[in-house]
Amino acid sequence: MAVKINDDCIFCGSCVVNCPLGAISTSDFHLEIDPHLCTSCGTCASVCPMDAIQLTEIPDRSVR
């Protein structure tokens, strides 16, 4: 799974303070999710008041 923040984000910071792994950071009205820290637990999506965070499937590129 991958976590994506869409344009509906209002930069309230709920996801930042609630991420149990500290995988989300802010800078200049931009939120960034560190893919090396994020485990796709969904906590950020569950606290987002704008439903601006989605968990999406990553296609398995190893299968051909």
PDBQT receptor file of N, H, CA, C and O in Angstrom, charges set to zero:
ATOM      1  N   MET A   1       0.843  -1.184   0.000  1.00  0.00    +0.000 N 
ATOM      2  CA  MET A   1       0.000   0.000   0.000  1.00  0.00    +0.000 C 
ATOM      3  C   MET A   1       0.883   1.239   0.000  1.00  0.00    +0.000 C 
ATOM      4  O   MET A   1       2.000   1.240   0.516  1.00  0.00    +0.000 OA
ATOM      5  N   ALA A   2       0.350   2.271  -0.586  1.00  0.00    +0.000 N 
ATOM      6  H   ALA A   2      -0.558   2.270  -1.005  1.00  0.00    +0.000 HD
ATOM      7  CA  ALA A   2       0.997   3.580  -0.567  1.00  0.00    +0.000 C 
ATOM      8  C   ALA A   2      -0.006   4.585  -0.029  1.00  0.00    +0.000 C 
ATOM      9  O   ALA A   2      -1.213   4.428  -0.210  1.00  0.00    +0.000 OA
ATOM     10  N   VAL A   3       0.490   5.598   0.621  1.00  0.00    +0.000 N 
ATOM     11  H   VAL A   3       1.471   5.725   0.769  1.00  0.00    +0.000 HD
ATOM     12  CA  VAL A   3      -0.367   6.637   1.173  1.00  0.00    +0.000 C 
ATOM     13  C   VAL A   3      -0.154   7.901   0.364  1.00  0.00    +0.000 C 
ATOM     14  O   VAL A   3       0.979   8.344   0.170  1.00  0.00    +0.000 OA
ATOM     15  N   LYS A   4      -1.246   8.477  -0.106  1.00  0.00    +0.000 N 
ATOM     16  H   LYS A   4      -2.166   8.118   0.051  1.00  0.00    +0.000 HD
ATOM     17  CA  LYS A   4      -1.188   9.691  -0.924  1.00  0.00    +0.000 C 
ATOM     18  C   LYS A   4      -2.055  10.772  -0.305  1.00  0.00    +0.000 C 
ATOM     19  O   LYS A   4      -3.143  10.493   0.197  1.00  0.00    +0.000 OA
ATOM     20  N   ILE A   5      -1.573  12.005  -0.341  1.00  0.00    +0.000 N 
ATOM     21  H   ILE A   5      -0.689  12.232  -0.749  1.00  0.00    +0.000 HD
ATOM     22  CA  ILE A   5      -2.333  13.163   0.126  1.00  0.00    +0.000 C 
ATOM     23  C   ILE A   5      -2.754  13.945  -1.109  1.00  0.00    +0.000 C 
ATOM     24  O   ILE A   5      -1.914  14.343  -1.916  1.00  0.00    +0.000 OA
ATOM     25  N   ASN A   6      -4.075  14.166  -1.256  1.00  0.00    +0.000 N 
ATOM     26  H   ASN A   6      -4.757  13.843  -0.601  1.00  0.00    +0.000 HD
ATOM     27  CA  ASN A   6      -4.547  14.859  -2.464  1.00  0.00    +0.000 C 
ATOM     28  C   ASN A   6      -4.733  16.364  -2.219  1.00  0.00    +0.000 C 
ATOM     29  O   ASN A   6      -4.439  16.871  -1.137  1.00  0.00    +0.000 OA
ATOM     30  N   ASP A   7      -5.219  17.050  -3.232  1.00  0.00    +0.000 N 
ATOM     31  H   ASP A   7      -5.458  16.638  -4.111  1.00  0.00    +0.000 HD
ATOM     32  CA  ASP A   7      -5.360  18.507  -3.193  1.00  0.00    +0.000 C 
ATOM     33  C   ASP A   7      -6.457  19.008  -2.259  1.00  0.00    +0.000 C 
ATOM     34  O   ASP A   7      -6.581  20.216  -2.058  1.00  0.00    +0.000 OA
ATOM     35  N   ASP A   8      -7.249  18.116  -1.690  1.00  0.00    +0.000 N 
ATOM     36  H   ASP A   8      -7.149  17.135  -1.853  1.00  0.00    +0.000 HD
ATOM     37  CA  ASP A   8      -8.269  18.534  -0.721  1.00  0.00    +0.000 C 
ATOM     38  C   ASP A   8      -7.663  18.871   0.640  1.00  0.00    +0.000 C 
ATOM     39  O   ASP A   8      -8.355  19.390   1.517  1.00  0.00    +0.000 OA
ATOM     40  N   CYS A   9      -6.384  18.580   0.817  1.00  0.00    +0.000 N 
ATOM     41  H   CYS A   9      -5.822  18.158   0.105  1.00  0.00    +0.000 HD
ATOM     42  CA  CYS A   9      -5.690  18.833   2.084  1.00  0.00    +0.000 C 
ATOM     43  C   CYS A   9      -5.709  20.324   2.423  1.00  0.00    +0.000 C 
ATOM     44  O   CYS A   9      -5.423  21.173   1.580  1.00  0.00    +0.000 OA
ATOM     45  N   ILE A  10      -6.054  20.620   3.681  1.00  0.00    +0.000 N 
ATOM     46  H   ILE A  10      -6.286  19.930   4.366  1.00  0.00    +0.000 HD
ATOM     47  CA  ILE A  10      -6.085  22.012   4.150  1.00  0.00    +0.000 C 
ATOM     48  C   ILE A  10      -4.920  22.303   5.096  1.00  0.00    +0.000 C 
ATOM     49  O   ILE A  10      -4.896  23.350   5.743  1.00  0.00    +0.000 OA
ATOM     50  N   PHE A  11      -3.964  21.395   5.180  1.00  0.00    +0.000 N 
ATOM     51  H   PHE A  11      -3.983  20.545   4.654  1.00  0.00    +0.000 HD
ATOM     52  CA  PHE A  11      -2.748  21.554   5.982  1.00  0.00    +0.000 C 
ATOM     53  C   PHE A  11      -3.053  21.823   7.451  1.00  0.00    +0.000 C 
ATOM     54  O   PHE A  11      -2.422  22.674   8.077  1.00  0.00    +0.000 OA
ATOM     55  N   CYS A  12      -4.024  21.093   7.995  1.00  0.00    +0.000 N 
ATOM     56  H   CYS A  12      -4.537  20.401   7.486  1.00  0.00    +0.000 HD
ATOM     57  CA  CYS A  12      -4.408  21.285   9.401  1.00  0.00    +0.000 C 
ATOM     58  C   CYS A  12      -3.398  20.656  10.359  1.00  0.00    +0.000 C 
ATOM     59  O   CYS A  12      -3.308  21.063  11.517  1.00  0.00    +0.000 OA
ATOM     60  N   GLY A  13      -2.643  19.671   9.888  1.00  0.00    +0.000 N 
ATOM     61  H   GLY A  13      -2.716  19.340   8.947  1.00  0.00    +0.000 HD
ATOM     62  CA  GLY A  13      -1.629  19.034  10.713  1.00  0.00    +0.000 C 
ATOM     63  C   GLY A  13      -2.106  17.833  11.511  1.00  0.00    +0.000 C 
ATOM     64  O   GLY A  13      -1.320  17.235  12.246  1.00  0.00    +0.000 OA
ATOM     65  N   SER A  14      -3.375  17.465  11.385  1.00  0.00    +0.000 N 
ATOM     66  H   SER A  14      -4.014  17.951  10.788  1.00  0.00    +0.000 HD
ATOM     67  CA  SER A  14      -3.890  16.312  12.126  1.00  0.00    +0.000 C 
ATOM     68  C   SER A  14      -3.103  15.044  11.819  1.00  0.00    +0.000 C 
ATOM     69  O   SER A  14      -2.793  14.266  12.722  1.00  0.00    +0.000 OA
ATOM     70  N   CYS A  15      -2.786  14.841  10.573  1.00  0.00    +0.000 N 
ATOM     71  H   CYS A  15      -3.037  15.473   9.840  1.00  0.00    +0.000 HD
ATOM     72  CA  CYS A  15      -2.054  13.641  10.186  1.00  0.00    +0.000 C 
ATOM     73  C   CYS A  15      -0.639  13.649  10.764  1.00  0.00    +0.000 C 
ATOM     74  O   CYS A  15      -0.119  12.613  11.177  1.00  0.00    +0.000 OA
ATOM     75  N   VAL A  16      -0.030  14.826  10.786  1.00  0.00    +0.000 N 
ATOM     76  H   VAL A  16      -0.452  15.668  10.451  1.00  0.00    +0.000 HD
ATOM     77  CA  VAL A  16       1.346  14.945  11.279  1.00  0.00    +0.000 C 
ATOM     78  C   VAL A  16       1.426  14.561  12.753  1.00  0.00    +0.000 C 
ATOM     79  O   VAL A  16       2.276  13.760  13.142  1.00  0.00    +0.000 OA
ATOM     80  N   VAL A  17       0.549  15.125  13.568  1.00  0.00    +0.000 N 
ATOM     81  H   VAL A  17      -0.141  15.776  13.252  1.00  0.00    +0.000 HD
ATOM     82  CA  VAL A  17       0.616  14.867  15.014  1.00  0.00    +0.000 C 
ATOM     83  C   VAL A  17       0.093  13.484  15.393  1.00  0.00    +0.000 C 
ATOM     84  O   VAL A  17       0.421  12.983  16.469  1.00  0.00    +0.000 OA
ATOM     85  N   ASN A  18      -0.709  12.858  14.539  1.00  0.00    +0.000 N 
ATOM     86  H   ASN A  18      -0.975  13.265  13.665  1.00  0.00    +0.000 HD
ATOM     87  CA  ASN A  18      -1.268  11.548  14.866  1.00  0.00    +0.000 C 
ATOM     88  C   ASN A  18      -0.521  10.368  14.255  1.00  0.00    +0.000 C 
ATOM     89  O   ASN A  18      -0.801   9.220  14.600  1.00  0.00    +0.000 OA
ATOM     90  N   CYS A  19       0.417  10.628  13.361  1.00  0.00    +0.000 N 
ATOM     91  H   CYS A  19       0.644  11.560  13.081  1.00  0.00    +0.000 HD
ATOM     92  CA  CYS A  19       1.176   9.525  12.758  1.00  0.00    +0.000 C 
ATOM     93  C   CYS A  19       2.037   8.874  13.836  1.00  0.00    +0.000 C 
ATOM     94  O   CYS A  19       2.905   9.534  14.409  1.00  0.00    +0.000 OA
ATOM     95  N   PRO A  20       1.811   7.582  14.125  1.00  0.00    +0.000 N 
ATOM     96  CA  PRO A  20       2.545   6.928  15.204  1.00  0.00    +0.000 C 
ATOM     97  C   PRO A  20       4.034   6.748  14.914  1.00  0.00    +0.000 C 
ATOM     98  O   PRO A  20       4.813   6.491  15.831  1.00  0.00    +0.000 OA
ATOM     99  N   LEU A  21       4.432   6.879  13.662  1.00  0.00    +0.000 N 
ATOM    100  H   LEU A  21       3.799   7.088  12.917  1.00  0.00    +0.000 HD
ATOM    101  CA  LEU A  21       5.833   6.684  13.294  1.00  0.00    +0.000 C 
ATOM    102  C   LEU A  21       6.543   7.973  12.896  1.00  0.00    +0.000 C 
ATOM    103  O   LEU A  21       7.727   7.948  12.561  1.00  0.00    +0.000 OA
ATOM    104  N   GLY A  22       5.835   9.095  12.930  1.00  0.00    +0.000 N 
ATOM    105  H   GLY A  22       4.873   9.115  13.202  1.00  0.00    +0.000 HD
ATOM    106  CA  GLY A  22       6.447  10.365  12.549  1.00  0.00    +0.000 C 
ATOM    107  C   GLY A  22       6.850  10.397  11.085  1.00  0.00    +0.000 C 
ATOM    108  O   GLY A  22       7.858  11.006  10.726  1.00  0.00    +0.000 OA
ATOM    109  N   ALA A  23       6.063   9.743  10.242  1.00  0.00    +0.000 N 
ATOM    110  H   ALA A  23       5.245   9.248  10.533  1.00  0.00    +0.000 HD
ATOM    111  CA  ALA A  23       6.404   9.627   8.826  1.00  0.00    +0.000 C 
ATOM    112  C   ALA A  23       5.945  10.811   7.986  1.00  0.00    +0.000 C 
ATOM    113  O   ALA A  23       6.289  10.896   6.807  1.00  0.00    +0.000 OA
ATOM    114  N   ILE A  24       5.172  11.728   8.571  1.00  0.00    +0.000 N 
ATOM    115  H   ILE A  24       4.893  11.659   9.528  1.00  0.00    +0.000 HD
ATOM    116  CA  ILE A  24       4.651  12.867   7.807  1.00  0.00    +0.000 C 
ATOM    117  C   ILE A  24       5.274  14.143   8.348  1.00  0.00    +0.000 C 
ATOM    118  O   ILE A  24       5.283  14.388   9.554  1.00  0.00    +0.000 OA
ATOM    119  N   SER A  25       5.797  14.954   7.426  1.00  0.00    +0.000 N 
ATOM    120  H   SER A  25       5.789  14.755   6.446  1.00  0.00    +0.000 HD
ATOM    121  CA  SER A  25       6.401  16.228   7.817  1.00  0.00    +0.000 C 
ATOM    122  C   SER A  25       5.811  17.348   6.972  1.00  0.00    +0.000 C 
ATOM    123  O   SER A  25       5.223  17.105   5.918  1.00  0.00    +0.000 OA
ATOM    124  N   THR A  26       5.976  18.575   7.449  1.00  0.00    +0.000 N 
ATOM    125  H   THR A  26       6.454  18.772   8.305  1.00  0.00    +0.000 HD
ATOM    126  CA  THR A  26       5.439  19.737   6.739  1.00  0.00    +0.000 C 
ATOM    127  C   THR A  26       6.559  20.685   6.361  1.00  0.00    +0.000 C 
ATOM    128  O   THR A  26       7.590  20.769   7.029  1.00  0.00    +0.000 OA
ATOM    129  N   SER A  27       6.324  21.406   5.255  1.00  0.00    +0.000 N 
ATOM    130  H   SER A  27       5.487  21.338   4.712  1.00  0.00    +0.000 HD
ATOM    131  CA  SER A  27       7.201  22.505   4.859  1.00  0.00    +0.000 C 
ATOM    132  C   SER A  27       6.491  23.335   3.810  1.00  0.00    +0.000 C 
ATOM    133  O   SER A  27       6.066  22.809   2.781  1.00  0.00    +0.000 OA
ATOM    134  N   ASP A  28       6.360  24.625   4.059  1.00  0.00    +0.000 N 
ATOM    135  H   ASP A  28       6.705  25.052   4.895  1.00  0.00    +0.000 HD
ATOM    136  CA  ASP A  28       5.785  25.568   3.091  1.00  0.00    +0.000 C 
ATOM    137  C   ASP A  28       4.498  25.070   2.437  1.00  0.00    +0.000 C 
ATOM    138  O   ASP A  28       4.441  24.935   1.215  1.00  0.00    +0.000 OA
ATOM    139  N   PHE A  29       3.477  24.797   3.226  1.00  0.00    +0.000 N 
ATOM    140  H   PHE A  29       3.524  24.906   4.219  1.00  0.00    +0.000 HD
ATOM    141  CA  PHE A  29       2.181  24.325   2.731  1.00  0.00    +0.000 C 
ATOM    142  C   PHE A  29       2.303  23.075   1.869  1.00  0.00    +0.000 C 
ATOM    143  O   PHE A  29       1.633  22.927   0.848  1.00  0.00    +0.000 OA
ATOM    144  N   HIS A  30       3.169  22.196   2.309  1.00  0.00    +0.000 N 
ATOM    145  H   HIS A  30       3.714  22.316   3.138  1.00  0.00    +0.000 HD
ATOM    146  CA  HIS A  30       3.362  20.927   1.610  1.00  0.00    +0.000 C 
ATOM    147  C   HIS A  30       3.551  19.850   2.668  1.00  0.00    +0.000 C 
ATOM    148  O   HIS A  30       4.348  20.021   3.591  1.00  0.00    +0.000 OA
ATOM    149  N   LEU A  31       2.838  18.762   2.546  1.00  0.00    +0.000 N 
ATOM    150  H   LEU A  31       2.190  18.623   1.797  1.00  0.00    +0.000 HD
ATOM    151  CA  LEU A  31       3.012  17.625   3.442  1.00  0.00    +0.000 C 
ATOM    152  C   LEU A  31       3.743  16.531   2.683  1.00  0.00    +0.000 C 
ATOM    153  O   LEU A  31       3.464  16.273   1.512  1.00  0.00    +0.000 OA
ATOM    154  N   GLU A  32       4.666  15.904   3.357  1.00  0.00    +0.000 N 
ATOM    155  H   GLU A  32       4.892  16.113   4.308  1.00  0.00    +0.000 HD
ATOM    156  CA  GLU A  32       5.447  14.855   2.725  1.00  0.00    +0.000 C 
ATOM    157  C   GLU A  32       5.423  13.604   3.591  1.00  0.00    +0.000 C 
ATOM    158  O   GLU A  32       5.611  13.668   4.806  1.00  0.00    +0.000 OA
ATOM    159  N   ILE A  33       5.188  12.472   2.948  1.00  0.00    +0.000 N 
ATOM    160  H   ILE A  33       5.035  12.420   1.961  1.00  0.00    +0.000 HD
ATOM    161  CA  ILE A  33       5.174  11.191   3.646  1.00  0.00    +0.000 C 
ATOM    162  C   ILE A  33       6.466  10.461   3.307  1.00  0.00    +0.000 C 
ATOM    163  O   ILE A  33       6.768  10.225   2.137  1.00  0.00    +0.000 OA
ATOM    164  N   ASP A  34       7.217  10.109   4.326  1.00  0.00    +0.000 N 
ATOM    165  H   ASP A  34       6.972  10.300   5.276  1.00  0.00    +0.000 HD
ATOM    166  CA  ASP A  34       8.467   9.380   4.127  1.00  0.00    +0.000 C 
ATOM    167  C   ASP A  34       8.123   7.907   3.890  1.00  0.00    +0.000 C 
ATOM    168  O   ASP A  34       7.666   7.228   4.810  1.00  0.00    +0.000 OA
ATOM    169  N   PRO A  35       8.334   7.411   2.682  1.00  0.00    +0.000 N 
ATOM    170  CA  PRO A  35       7.952   6.026   2.373  1.00  0.00    +0.000 C 
ATOM    171  C   PRO A  35       8.784   4.995   3.127  1.00  0.00    +0.000 C 
ATOM    172  O   PRO A  35       8.390   3.832   3.222  1.00  0.00    +0.000 OA
ATOM    173  N   HIS A  36       9.932   5.409   3.665  1.00  0.00    +0.000 N 
ATOM    174  H   HIS A  36      10.251   6.354   3.588  1.00  0.00    +0.000 HD
ATOM    175  CA  HIS A  36      10.768   4.486   4.423  1.00  0.00    +0.000 C 
ATOM    176  C   HIS A  36      10.276   4.324   5.858  1.00  0.00    +0.000 C 
ATOM    177  O   HIS A  36      10.587   3.333   6.517  1.00  0.00    +0.000 OA
ATOM    178  N   LEU A  37       9.506   5.301   6.340  1.00  0.00    +0.000 N 
ATOM    179  H   LEU A  37       9.253   6.107   5.804  1.00  0.00    +0.000 HD
ATOM    180  CA  LEU A  37       8.954   5.229   7.693  1.00  0.00    +0.000 C 
ATOM    181  C   LEU A  37       7.490   4.770   7.705  1.00  0.00    +0.000 C 
ATOM    182  O   LEU A  37       7.054   4.097   8.639  1.00  0.00    +0.000 OA
ATOM    183  N   CYS A  38       6.745   5.133   6.675  1.00  0.00    +0.000 N 
ATOM    184  H   CYS A  38       7.100   5.680   5.916  1.00  0.00    +0.000 HD
ATOM    185  CA  CYS A  38       5.311   4.836   6.617  1.00  0.00    +0.000 C 
ATOM    186  C   CYS A  38       5.063   3.341   6.440  1.00  0.00    +0.000 C 
ATOM    187  O   CYS A  38       5.671   2.685   5.593  1.00  0.00    +0.000 OA
ATOM    188  N   THR A  39       4.151   2.820   7.265  1.00  0.00    +0.000 N 
ATOM    189  H   THR A  39       3.657   3.352   7.953  1.00  0.00    +0.000 HD
ATOM    190  CA  THR A  39       3.772   1.404   7.163  1.00  0.00    +0.000 C 
ATOM    191  C   THR A  39       2.352   1.232   6.623  1.00  0.00    +0.000 C 
ATOM    192  O   THR A  39       1.808   0.128   6.640  1.00  0.00    +0.000 OA
ATOM    193  N   SER A  40       1.752   2.325   6.143  1.00  0.00    +0.000 N 
ATOM    194  H   SER A  40       2.194   3.222   6.129  1.00  0.00    +0.000 HD
ATOM    195  CA  SER A  40       0.388   2.318   5.600  1.00  0.00    +0.000 C 
ATOM    196  C   SER A  40      -0.631   1.842   6.630  1.00  0.00    +0.000 C 
ATOM    197  O   SER A  40      -1.558   1.104   6.299  1.00  0.00    +0.000 OA
ATOM    198  N   CYS A  41      -0.457   2.264   7.874  1.00  0.00    +0.000 N 
ATOM    199  H   CYS A  41       0.297   2.864   8.143  1.00  0.00    +0.000 HD
ATOM    200  CA  CYS A  41      -1.361   1.824   8.943  1.00  0.00    +0.000 C 
ATOM    201  C   CYS A  41      -2.746   2.463   8.827  1.00  0.00    +0.000 C 
ATOM    202  O   CYS A  41      -3.724   1.918   9.340  1.00  0.00    +0.000 OA
ATOM    203  N   GLY A  42      -2.834   3.616   8.156  1.00  0.00    +0.000 N 
ATOM    204  H   GLY A  42      -2.040   4.058   7.740  1.00  0.00    +0.000 HD
ATOM    205  CA  GLY A  42      -4.120   4.271   7.949  1.00  0.00    +0.000 C 
ATOM    206  C   GLY A  42      -4.526   5.260   9.018  1.00  0.00    +0.000 C 
ATOM    207  O   GLY A  42      -5.598   5.859   8.922  1.00  0.00    +0.000 OA
ATOM    208  N   THR A  43      -3.702   5.450  10.035  1.00  0.00    +0.000 N 
ATOM    209  H   THR A  43      -2.832   4.964  10.112  1.00  0.00    +0.000 HD
ATOM    210  CA  THR A  43      -4.037   6.395  11.096  1.00  0.00    +0.000 C 
ATOM    211  C   THR A  43      -4.219   7.799  10.534  1.00  0.00    +0.000 C 
ATOM    212  O   THR A  43      -5.166   8.494  10.902  1.00  0.00    +0.000 OA
ATOM    213  N   CYS A  44      -3.338   8.218   9.662  1.00  0.00    +0.000 N 
ATOM    214  H   CYS A  44      -2.568   7.654   9.363  1.00  0.00    +0.000 HD
ATOM    215  CA  CYS A  44      -3.429   9.561   9.081  1.00  0.00    +0.000 C 
ATOM    216  C   CYS A  44      -4.748   9.750   8.332  1.00  0.00    +0.000 C 
ATOM    217  O   CYS A  44      -5.398  10.787   8.465  1.00  0.00    +0.000 OA
ATOM    218  N   ALA A  45      -5.136   8.757   7.555  1.00  0.00    +0.000 N 
ATOM    219  H   ALA A  45      -4.608   7.914   7.448  1.00  0.00    +0.000 HD
ATOM    220  CA  ALA A  45      -6.383   8.843   6.794  1.00  0.00    +0.000 C 
ATOM    221  C   ALA A  45      -7.593   8.892   7.724  1.00  0.00    +0.000 C 
ATOM    222  O   ALA A  45      -8.576   9.572   7.430  1.00  0.00    +0.000 OA
ATOM    223  N   SER A  46      -7.525   8.184   8.827  1.00  0.00    +0.000 N 
ATOM    224  H   SER A  46      -6.726   7.632   9.066  1.00  0.00    +0.000 HD
ATOM    225  CA  SER A  46      -8.672   8.141   9.735  1.00  0.00    +0.000 C 
ATOM    226  C   SER A  46      -8.873   9.451  10.495  1.00  0.00    +0.000 C 
ATOM    227  O   SER A  46      -9.989   9.732  10.931  1.00  0.00    +0.000 OA
ATOM    228  N   VAL A  47      -7.833  10.253  10.666  1.00  0.00    +0.000 N 
ATOM    229  H   VAL A  47      -6.926  10.024  10.312  1.00  0.00    +0.000 HD
ATOM    230  CA  VAL A  47      -7.967  11.517  11.398  1.00  0.00    +0.000 C 
ATOM    231  C   VAL A  47      -8.110  12.728  10.483  1.00  0.00    +0.000 C 
ATOM    232  O   VAL A  47      -8.346  13.834  10.970  1.00  0.00    +0.000 OA
ATOM    233  N   CYS A  48      -7.975  12.550   9.191  1.00  0.00    +0.000 N 
ATOM    234  H   CYS A  48      -7.783  11.652   8.796  1.00  0.00    +0.000 HD
ATOM    235  CA  CYS A  48      -8.054  13.671   8.252  1.00  0.00    +0.000 C 
ATOM    236  C   CYS A  48      -9.497  14.177   8.136  1.00  0.00    +0.000 C 
ATOM    237  O   CYS A  48     -10.383  13.423   7.733  1.00  0.00    +0.000 OA
ATOM    238  N   PRO A  49      -9.742  15.452   8.489  1.00  0.00    +0.000 N 
ATOM    239  CA  PRO A  49     -11.108  15.978   8.433  1.00  0.00    +0.000 C 
ATOM    240  C   PRO A  49     -11.610  16.210   7.006  1.00  0.00    +0.000 C 
ATOM    241  O   PRO A  49     -12.810  16.391   6.798  1.00  0.00    +0.000 OA
ATOM    242  N   MET A  50     -10.723  16.207   6.041  1.00  0.00    +0.000 N 
ATOM    243  H   MET A  50      -9.749  16.060   6.210  1.00  0.00    +0.000 HD
ATOM    244  CA  MET A  50     -11.095  16.472   4.648  1.00  0.00    +0.000 C 
ATOM    245  C   MET A  50     -11.095  15.217   3.777  1.00  0.00    +0.000 C 
ATOM    246  O   MET A  50     -11.351  15.302   2.576  1.00  0.00    +0.000 OA
ATOM    247  N   ASP A  51     -10.815  14.063   4.361  1.00  0.00    +0.000 N 
ATOM    248  H   ASP A  51     -10.607  13.994   5.337  1.00  0.00    +0.000 HD
ATOM    249  CA  ASP A  51     -10.668  12.820   3.582  1.00  0.00    +0.000 C 
ATOM    250  C   ASP A  51      -9.693  13.005   2.431  1.00  0.00    +0.000 C 
ATOM    251  O   ASP A  51      -9.922  12.530   1.318  1.00  0.00    +0.000 OA
ATOM    252  N   ALA A  52      -8.601  13.703   2.718  1.00  0.00    +0.000 N 
ATOM    253  H   ALA A  52      -8.415  14.089   3.621  1.00  0.00    +0.000 HD
ATOM    254  CA  ALA A  52      -7.611  14.028   1.687  1.00  0.00    +0.000 C 
ATOM    255  C   ALA A  52      -6.492  12.994   1.592  1.00  0.00    +0.000 C 
ATOM    256  O   ALA A  52      -5.568  13.149   0.793  1.00  0.00    +0.000 OA
ATOM    257  N   ILE A  53      -6.572  11.951   2.397  1.00  0.00    +0.000 N 
ATOM    258  H   ILE A  53      -7.323  11.825   3.045  1.00  0.00    +0.000 HD
ATOM    259  CA  ILE A  53      -5.510  10.939   2.407  1.00  0.00    +0.000 C 
ATOM    260  C   ILE A  53      -6.097   9.598   2.001  1.00  0.00    +0.000 C 
ATOM    261  O   ILE A  53      -7.075   9.126   2.580  1.00  0.00    +0.000 OA
ATOM    262  N   GLN A  54      -5.478   8.997   0.996  1.00  0.00    +0.000 N 
ATOM    263  H   GLN A  54      -4.683   9.381   0.526  1.00  0.00    +0.000 HD
ATOM    264  CA  GLN A  54      -5.935   7.705   0.515  1.00  0.00    +0.000 C 
ATOM    265  C   GLN A  54      -4.811   6.689   0.595  1.00  0.00    +0.000 C 
ATOM    266  O   GLN A  54      -3.642   7.002   0.371  1.00  0.00    +0.000 OA
ATOM    267  N   LEU A  55      -5.201   5.460   0.922  1.00  0.00    +0.000 N 
ATOM    268  H   LEU A  55      -6.151   5.206   1.104  1.00  0.00    +0.000 HD
ATOM    269  CA  LEU A  55      -4.284   4.335   0.837  1.00  0.00    +0.000 C 
ATOM    270  C   LEU A  55      -4.557   3.665  -0.497  1.00  0.00    +0.000 C 
ATOM    271  O   LEU A  55      -5.696   3.301  -0.786  1.00  0.00    +0.000 OA
ATOM    272  N   THR A  56      -3.535   3.500  -1.306  1.00  0.00    +0.000 N 
ATOM    273  H   THR A  56      -2.609   3.796  -1.071  1.00  0.00    +0.000 HD
ATOM    274  CA  THR A  56      -3.705   2.931  -2.636  1.00  0.00    +0.000 C 
ATOM    275  C   THR A  56      -2.806   1.711  -2.805  1.00  0.00    +0.000 C 
ATOM    276  O   THR A  56      -1.735   1.615  -2.205  1.00  0.00    +0.000 OA
ATOM    277  N   GLU A  57      -3.266   0.796  -3.628  1.00  0.00    +0.000 N 
ATOM    278  H   GLU A  57      -4.136   0.875  -4.115  1.00  0.00    +0.000 HD
ATOM    279  CA  GLU A  57      -2.482  -0.396  -3.938  1.00  0.00    +0.000 C 
ATOM    280  C   GLU A  57      -1.311  -0.020  -4.831  1.00  0.00    +0.000 C 
ATOM    281  O   GLU A  57      -1.432   0.832  -5.711  1.00  0.00    +0.000 OA
ATOM    282  N   ILE A  58      -0.186  -0.661  -4.594  1.00  0.00    +0.000 N 
ATOM    283  H   ILE A  58      -0.088  -1.353  -3.879  1.00  0.00    +0.000 HD
ATOM    284  CA  ILE A  58       0.975  -0.518  -5.465  1.00  0.00    +0.000 C 
ATOM    285  C   ILE A  58       1.025  -1.780  -6.315  1.00  0.00    +0.000 C 
ATOM    286  O   ILE A  58       1.048  -2.887  -5.777  1.00  0.00    +0.000 OA
ATOM    287  N   PRO A  59       1.042  -1.627  -7.641  1.00  0.00    +0.000 N 
ATOM    288  CA  PRO A  59       1.088  -2.828  -8.481  1.00  0.00    +0.000 C 
ATOM    289  C   PRO A  59       2.370  -3.606  -8.233  1.00  0.00    +0.000 C 
ATOM    290  O   PRO A  59       3.440  -3.021  -8.071  1.00  0.00    +0.000 OA
ATOM    291  N   ASP A  60       2.256  -4.913  -8.206  1.00  0.00    +0.000 N 
ATOM    292  H   ASP A  60       1.386  -5.388  -8.338  1.00  0.00    +0.000 HD
ATOM    293  CA  ASP A  60       3.422  -5.780  -8.023  1.00  0.00    +0.000 C 
ATOM    294  C   ASP A  60       4.158  -5.857  -9.347  1.00  0.00    +0.000 C 
ATOM    295  O   ASP A  60       3.709  -6.523 -10.280  1.00  0.00    +0.000 OA
ATOM    296  N   ARG A  61       5.277  -5.179  -9.425  1.00  0.00    +0.000 N 
ATOM    297  H   ARG A  61       5.641  -4.638  -8.667  1.00  0.00    +0.000 HD
ATOM    298  CA  ARG A  61       6.050  -5.149 -10.674  1.00  0.00    +0.000 C 
ATOM    299  C   ARG A  61       6.992  -6.326 -10.813  1.00  0.00    +0.000 C 
ATOM    300  O   ARG A  61       7.644  -6.488 -11.844  1.00  0.00    +0.000 OA
ATOM    301  N   SER A  62       7.068  -7.151  -9.777  1.00  0.00    +0.000 N 
ATOM    302  H   SER A  62       6.538  -7.019  -8.939  1.00  0.00    +0.000 HD
ATOM    303  CA  SER A  62       7.965  -8.294  -9.847  1.00  0.00    +0.000 C 
ATOM    304  C   SER A  62       7.349  -9.462 -10.620  1.00  0.00    +0.000 C 
ATOM    305  O   SER A  62       8.063 -10.353 -11.080  1.00  0.00    +0.000 OA
ATOM    306  N   VAL A  63       6.022  -9.453 -10.758  1.00  0.00    +0.000 N 
ATOM    307  H   VAL A  63       5.442  -8.729 -10.384  1.00  0.00    +0.000 HD
ATOM    308  CA  VAL A  63       5.328 -10.532 -11.474  1.00  0.00    +0.000 C 
ATOM    309  C   VAL A  63       5.212 -10.144 -12.944  1.00  0.00    +0.000 C 
ATOM    310  O   VAL A  63       4.702  -9.073 -13.272  1.00  0.00    +0.000 OA
ATOM    311  N   ARG A  64       5.672 -10.990 -13.795  1.00  0.00    +0.000 N 
ATOM    312  H   ARG A  64       6.087 -11.860 -13.529  1.00  0.00    +0.000 HD
ATOM    313  CA  ARG A  64       5.625 -10.689 -15.243  1.00  0.00    +0.000 C 
ATOM    314  C   ARG A  64       5.003 -11.828 -15.985  1.00  0.00    +0.000 C 
ATOM    315  O   ARG A  64       4.872 -11.770 -17.208  1.00  0.00    +0.000 OA
TER     316      ARG A  64
